[in-house]
Amino acid sequence: MLLDDRYVPYLQMAGLYHLARLNDRWFRLDEALDVAYQLGLPVDGRYVSGCLSEFQIYIEGGHPAWVWFEELLGVVPPPSQVQKYAINCSWFQETFGECPEGADEDTVRRYARAYIMMLLGTQLFADKSGNRIHIKWLPFVARLEEMGTYSWGSAALAWLYRCMYRVANRNVIKLAGPLQLLQSWIFWWSGYIPSNSEKGPRVQMWRLWIDRLQDREFIWMPYSSPDILQVVHPEVLEPRHMVLWRSVTSLIYFAVIEWHQIDRVLPQFGGVQPRPHPALNIDFLMSKDGRGGDRWFLSHLQKWHLYWDSRTESVLRFDVVADPGPSHEFLEWWSQHRKRFLSPDPQLGDPRAVAIPVEASQRGAGRVPEMDRPDDVPDRKRFLSPMGVVNAN
């Protein structure tokens, strides 16, 4: 689907303009990429949530799904192009691939809505099918002027982390989510190193490289650092956005809830990393994605939505130092708990035998203010054992 200049005002209102132009102008694999300035998504704003299909029940002015679809896009897809509440991308491409010359404003808005639904469904929030667009975006494109009030950045991070969590399962072979963001992390983290080697040696090389990470490098690993900074463009680098980089809060994308634990990566923000508190256990939430039923997530997951609403009250305040990094206390704790090697032992020594560097003690102990945190929500699934039914946790 072509990016038409006539869509630009609507994309700018929605806060999605830079994402739409990503492949057209800015994204070059042979350049050093700083993902902090890549996607240009709004960070502060409302959570991206609601329901998946029953708009007429929950949303003011929300008509039945397909009635609303026809009102907003001027046409209804044939049944052969619909799978429950998702529409084949090919139909979108054929129907809205190019806005007619001389189209009036209403027609341009319809095409812009279709373009935004494609952009969200195939780029920012793609699923593993890769070829269908869900109609859950109708309430958003119905009010184009309000789309820029949503935190697309935090929603994109929530979805990417959930997709990465799922693909860690040995039985999962496809990765969904905003993969251009993940790709940027890879280039930002390790640099672009083209390789024509076989898969086996490459895997061994990267395992060894990860195993040999030093203490400072560990702190800066991208997957252990879910900072909202990584989806911000210079045009939205305002104080109200920047303060949220340090907020310990929930990231929300419909039924997907992730916890933004920047208290565990303070060196990224110029602080000294103290011994971390235990990570929040949200195993039960990790199993939820909205499939198998439709709920009004604002009430079903109300507690987590309230955490986002109060995000400015959970902003961490800590001293910024000239030499940010792990504290001596952190490294002592880490040396007792690491030894999580991917490579065979003969390829490297036990890092617990390495002395803690002197500069770590000079940084001080580091401090994170005490804050109220939600209770753990471990997985409540049950399974059969030889002794009968027991809790999985």
C-alpha positions in Angstrom: 0.0 0.0 0.0 1.5 3.3 -1.1 2.2 6.1 1.3 0.3 9.0 -0.2 1.3 12.6 0.7 -2.4 13.3 1.3 -2.3 10.9 4.3 0.5 12.8 6.0 -1.7 15.2 8.1 -3.6 12.2 9.5 -0.4 10.2 10.2 1.0 13.3 12.0 -2.1 13.6 14.1 -1.9 9.9 14.9 1.8 10.1 15.9 2.7 7.5 13.3 4.3 9.6 10.6 7.9 8.6 11.3 7.0 4.9 11.4 5.3 5.3 8.0 8.5 6.9 6.5 10.9 4.4 8.1 11.5 2.2 5.1 11.2 5.0 2.7 13.9 7.3 3.8 15.6 6.7 7.2 16.2 3.0 7.7 19.6 1.9 6.2 21.2 -1.3 7.3 24.7 -0.1 6.6 24.3 2.9 9.0 24.8 3.1 12.7 21.3 3.1 14.0 20.2 4.7 17.3 16.8 3.3 18.0 16.1 6.0 20.5 15.4 8.3 17.5 14.0 5.8 15.0 10.3 5.2 15.2 9.1 8.6 16.5 6.2 7.1 18.5 4.4 9.1 21.2 5.2 7.8 24.7 3.1 9.8 27.0 -0.7 9.5 26.6 -3.5 7.0 27.0 -2.9 3.2 27.0 -3.7 1.3 23.9 -6.5 -0.9 25.1 -10.2 -1.6 24.9 -11.9 -4.7 23.5 -11.4 -6.8 20.4 -14.8 -6.9 18.7 -17.9 -6.0 20.7 -17.5 -2.2 20.2 -21.3 -1.5 20.5 -21.3 -2.8 24.1 -18.4 -0.9 25.6 -17.5 2.1 23.4 -19.7 5.2 23.2 -20.8 5.6 19.7 -19.5 2.1 18.8 -21.7 0.4 16.3 -21.6 -3.3 15.6 -18.2 -4.1 14.1 -19.1 -4.5 10.4 -21.6 -1.7 10.4 -18.8 0.6 11.8 -16.3 -0.8 9.3 -18.6 0.2 6.4 -19.2 3.7 7.8 -15.5 4.3 8.3 -14.1 2.7 5.2 -17.0 2.9 2.8 -17.0 -0.8 1.9 -17.3 -4.3 3.6 -15.0 -7.1 2.7 -16.5 -10.2 1.2 -16.9 -13.2 3.6 -14.1 -15.1 1.8 -11.7 -12.4 2.9 -12.6 -12.5 6.6 -11.5 -14.8 9.3 -13.6 -14.1 12.4 -12.5 -10.5 13.1 -9.5 -10.3 10.9 -9.3 -9.3 7.2 -6.8 -10.6 4.6 -4.1 -8.0 3.8 -4.4 -8.8 0.1 -8.0 -7.4 0.2 -6.7 -4.2 1.9 -4.0 -3.9 -0.7 -6.4 -4.4 -3.6 -9.1 -2.1 -2.2 -7.0 0.7 -0.8 -3.7 0.3 -2.6 -3.8 3.8 -4.2 -6.0 6.7 -3.4 -7.8 8.0 -6.6 -6.6 11.3 -8.0 -8.9 14.2 -7.3 -10.5 12.3 -4.3 -12.5 14.5 -2.0 -11.6 14.9 1.7 -14.0 12.1 2.9 -12.4 9.6 0.5 -8.9 10.6 1.5 -9.8 10.0 5.2 -11.2 6.5 4.3 -7.9 5.6 2.6 -5.9 7.1 5.4 -7.8 5.0 7.9 -7.1 1.9 5.8 -3.4 2.8 5.6 -3.1 3.3 9.3 -4.8 0.0 10.0 -2.3 -1.7 7.7 0.5 0.2 9.3 -0.5 -0.9 12.8 -1.5 -4.4 11.9 1.6 -5.3 9.7 4.4 -3.1 11.1 3.9 -2.1 14.7 1.7 -4.9 16.1 2.1 -7.7 13.6 1.1 -11.2 14.6 2.7 -14.4 13.3 0.2 -14.8 10.5 1.6 -11.7 8.9 -1.2 -11.5 6.4 -4.3 -10.3 8.3 -5.6 -7.1 9.8 -7.7 -7.2 13.0 -10.7 -4.8 13.2 -9.9 -3.9 16.8 -8.3 -0.7 15.3 -11.7 0.6 14.2 -12.4 2.6 17.4 -9.0 4.3 17.0 -9.2 5.2 13.3 -12.8 6.4 13.9 -11.4 9.4 15.7 -8.2 10.2 13.7 -7.8 13.5 15.6 -7.4 11.6 18.9 -4.9 8.9 17.8 -2.0 11.1 18.7 -3.1 11.0 22.3 -2.2 7.3 22.7 1.1 5.9 24.0 2.0 3.9 20.9 5.5 3.6 22.1 4.7 1.8 25.4 2.2 -0.4 23.6 4.8 -1.4 21.0 7.3 -2.3 23.7 4.7 -4.4 25.5 3.9 -6.3 22.4 7.6 -6.8 21.4 8.5 -8.1 24.9 5.5 -10.5 24.8 6.5 -11.8 21.4 10.1 -12.3 22.5 8.9 -14.2 25.6 6.8 -16.5 23.5 9.5 -17.2 20.9 11.8 -18.4 23.7 9.6 -21.5 23.8 11.5 -24.3 22.0 8.3 -25.2 20.1 7.8 -21.7 18.7 9.5 -21.1 15.4 8.1 -17.7 14.3 8.6 -14.3 15.9 6.0 -11.6 15.6 6.0 -8.0 16.8 7.7 -4.8 15.6 10.7 -6.6 14.3 12.3 -3.4 12.9 12.7 -2.3 16.5 14.3 -5.6 17.5 16.6 -5.4 14.5 17.7 -1.9 15.6 18.5 -3.2 19.0 20.7 -5.9 17.4 22.6 -3.4 15.4 22.8 -0.9 18.3 24.0 -3.6 20.7 26.6 -5.5 18.6 27.2 -3.5 15.4 26.4 -4.8 12.0 28.7 -7.7 11.2 27.7 -9.4 7.9 28.5 -13.1 8.0 28.5 -15.9 5.4 29.3 -18.6 8.0 27.1 -21.6 8.6 24.4 -21.4 11.3 26.1 -23.7 13.7 29.4 -21.8 14.1 27.5 -18.5 14.2 25.4 -19.7 17.1 28.5 -20.9 19.0 30.2 -17.6 18.4 27.3 -15.5 19.7 26.8 -17.8 22.7 30.5 -17.3 23.6 30.3 -13.6 23.0 27.3 -13.3 25.4 29.0 -15.5 28.0 32.1 -13.2 27.9 30.1 -10.0 28.6 31.7 -7.9 31.3 29.8 -6.4 34.2 29.2 -3.0 32.5 28.2 -4.7 29.2 25.7 -6.9 31.0 23.9 -3.9 32.4 23.6 -2.5 29.0 22.2 -5.5 27.2 19.1 -4.4 25.3 16.6 -7.1 26.4 17.4 -6.5 30.1 16.8 -2.8 29.5 13.1 -2.1 28.6 13.4 1.7 28.6 10.8 3.7 26.7 13.6 5.9 25.4 14.1 3.4 22.6 11.0 4.4 20.8 11.3 8.2 21.0 12.1 10.6 18.1 13.6 14.0 18.7 10.3 15.7 17.9 8.8 14.1 21.0 11.7 14.6 23.3 9.8 16.8 25.7 10.1 16.8 29.5 6.7 15.1 30.0 7.9 12.3 27.8 11.4 12.0 29.1 10.3 11.7 32.7 8.5 8.5 31.8 11.7 6.8 30.8 12.3 6.5 34.6 8.8 5.4 35.5 8.3 1.9 37.0 4.9 1.1 35.6 2.8 -1.2 33.4 3.1 -1.3 29.6 -0.2 -2.1 28.0 -1.4 -3.4 24.7 -5.0 -4.6 25.0 -4.7 -7.9 27.0 -0.9 -7.8 27.0 0.6 -6.4 30.3 4.4 -6.0 30.8 6.2 -4.4 33.7 8.7 -1.6 33.0 11.5 -2.3 35.5 14.0 0.4 34.9 15.0 0.1 38.6 17.1 -2.8 37.3 19.0 -0.8 34.7 19.9 2.5 36.3 23.3 2.9 34.6 21.4 3.5 31.3 20.2 6.7 33.0 23.4 7.7 34.6 22.9 6.1 38.0 24.7 3.5 40.1 23.0 0.1 40.0 22.3 -1.3 43.5 21.5 -4.8 44.3 18.1 -5.3 42.6 14.9 -6.2 44.2 13.4 -9.5 43.0 11.8 -9.1 39.6 8.0 -8.9 39.5 6.5 -12.3 38.8 3.7 -11.8 36.2 3.6 -15.3 34.8 -0.2 -15.4 34.9 -0.4 -12.2 32.8 2.2 -13.5 30.4 -0.2 -16.2 29.3 -2.8 -13.7 28.2 -3.2 -12.3 24.7 -6.9 -11.8 24.3 -7.4 -14.9 22.1 -10.3 -17.2 22.9 -12.7 -14.4 24.0 -13.3 -10.7 24.1 -13.4 -8.6 27.3 -13.3 -5.0 28.1 -9.7 -5.0 29.3 -10.0 -1.6 31.0 -12.1 -3.3 33.7 -10.9 -6.9 33.5 -7.3 -5.7 34.0 -8.1 -2.5 35.8 -5.3 -2.6 38.4 -2.7 -2.6 35.7 -4.4 0.2 33.8 -4.4 2.3 37.0 -0.6 1.8 37.3 -0.3 3.5 33.9 -2.7 6.2 34.9 -0.5 7.0 37.9 2.8 6.6 35.9 4.1 10.0 36.9 3.9 9.1 40.6 6.3 6.1 40.1 9.1 8.0 38.4 12.5 7.0 40.0 14.7 9.7 41.4 18.3 8.9 41.9 21.7 10.6 41.8 23.3 10.9 38.3 27.1 10.3 38.6 30.1 10.7 36.3 30.8 7.0 36.2 27.5 5.1 36.1 27.7 1.4 36.4 27.1 -1.5 38.8 27.9 -1.0 42.5 30.3 -3.2 44.5 27.2 -4.6 46.2 25.6 -5.5 42.9 28.7 -7.2 41.6 29.0 -9.3 44.8 25.4 -10.4 44.4 25.9 -11.0 40.7 29.0 -13.1 41.2 27.0 -15.4 43.5 24.2 -15.9 41.1 25.5 -15.8 37.6 27.1 -18.9 36.1 24.4 -19.1 33.5 26.7 -20.2 30.6 25.6 -21.0 27.1 29.0 -22.2 25.9 30.9 -25.3 27.0 33.0 -24.7 30.1 36.4 -25.3 28.3 35.8 -22.2 26.2 35.9 -19.8 29.1 36.7 -19.6 32.8 34.3 -19.2 35.6 33.6 -15.4 36.0 33.0 -15.8 39.7 36.8 -16.1 40.1 37.4 -12.7 38.6 38.0 -10.0 41.1 35.5 -7.2 41.4 37.0 -4.0 39.9 38.2 -1.3 42.3 36.1 1.4 40.6 32.9 -0.4 41.5 33.5 0.4 45.2 34.2 4.0 44.3 30.8 4.4 42.7 29.1 4.0 46.0 26.3 1.6 46.9 23.6 3.1 44.6 20.1 3.8 45.8 16.6 3.2 44.5 13.8 4.9 46.5 11.3 2.5 48.1 8.1 2.3 46.2 4.9 0.4 46.4 5.0 -2.5 44.0 2.2 -4.8 42.9 1.9 -8.3 44.2 3.3 -11.2 42.2 0.8 -13.0 39.9 2.3 -16.4 39.3 0.8 -18.8 36.9 -2.2 -20.5 38.4 -2.4 -23.4 35.9 -2.8 -26.9 37.2 -1.5 -30.1 35.9 -1.7 -33.8 36.7 1.1 -35.6 38.6 1.4 -39.1 39.8 0.2 -37.8 43.2 -2.9 -36.1 41.7 -3.7 -32.6 40.7 -1.2 -30.0 41.9 -0.5 -26.3 41.3 2.0 -25.5 38.6 3.6 -23.0 41.0 
